[in-house]
Amino acid sequence: VVLRVLVDGAVAADWTLETLEYSLPFATLTLDGDEQRGPLLADVLAASGVVTFESVEAIGMNEGRTAEVSLTIAAVDIDDTYILDISNQNTLKLAAESLPREQWVRDVAELRVN
């Protein structure tokens, strides 16, 4: 399992890279000069059964992968540029046009939906 989606603390979905690729369309976006490829955050949430929610907290690592970080995103802010990029290390990175690179969450392992 590369990504777990929790809704109000309960497991809604567990994803592997293979099930993400098989189940969801992948987008390719250029963000901060680099190409990002993977499923859109909104598509992952919908496929996990998330219909209505207030916010999503992404749990992963900081840019230097030296500390665990979390980023909370309000539901109203999630647009078609929020992507879970599949990195060269076969981990997920949350990036978006509206987020500066230093706020991107690397090695995302959990999405906590409220």
NORTA-V141668 format. One record per residue. SS is DSSP state (h for helix, s for strand, l for the rest). PHI is phi in whole degrees, -180 to 180 (none if undefined). NEAR is the number of other ideal C-beta (glycine too) atoms within 10 Angstrom. Layout:
BEGIN
SS:PHI:NEAR
SS:PHI:NEAR
END
This chain:
BEGIN
l:none:11
l:-100:18
s:-145:23
s:-114:17
s:-109:21
s:-112:18
s:-117:19
l:50:9
l:87:8
s:-101:8
s:-68:12
s:-97:16
s:-163:19
s:-119:12
s:-120:22
l:-105:11
h:-59:15
h:-66:9
h:-71:15
h:-63:20
h:-66:14
h:-75:8
h:-95:13
l:-126:17
l:-70:8
l:-104:15
s:-109:16
s:-124:10
s:-125:18
s:-102:9
s:-123:17
l:51:11
l:83:6
s:-118:10
s:-79:9
s:-117:22
s:-135:13
s:165:24
s:-77:23
s:-73:21
h:-56:23
h:-61:16
h:-69:20
h:-64:24
h:-63:23
h:-62:12
h:-69:17
l:-89:19
l:89:11
l:-83:18
l:-106:7
l:-120:6
l:-163:14
l:-97:10
s:-155:14
s:-128:26
s:-110:15
s:-94:23
s:-109:18
s:-167:22
s:-119:17
l:-77:15
l:-56:14
l:-87:8
l:55:13
l:-107:8
l:-151:8
s:-73:12
s:-134:18
s:-135:11
s:-132:16
s:-101:12
s:-121:19
s:-70:10
h:-55:15
h:-68:8
h:-88:13
l:-76:18
l:-125:12
l:-76:13
l:-105:16
l:-79:23
s:-129:26
s:-101:29
s:-72:24
s:-87:19
l:-77:15
l:-64:7
l:-93:10
l:60:8
l:-121:19
s:-103:27
s:-125:22
s:-88:25
s:-135:23
l:-159:22
l:-58:14
l:-83:12
l:-103:18
l:-64:8
h:-51:11
h:-69:8
h:-96:14
l:-62:22
s:-103:25
s:-92:19
s:52:18
s:-62:24
s:-115:16
s:-144:14
s:-118:28
s:-103:17
s:-101:21
l:-126:13
END
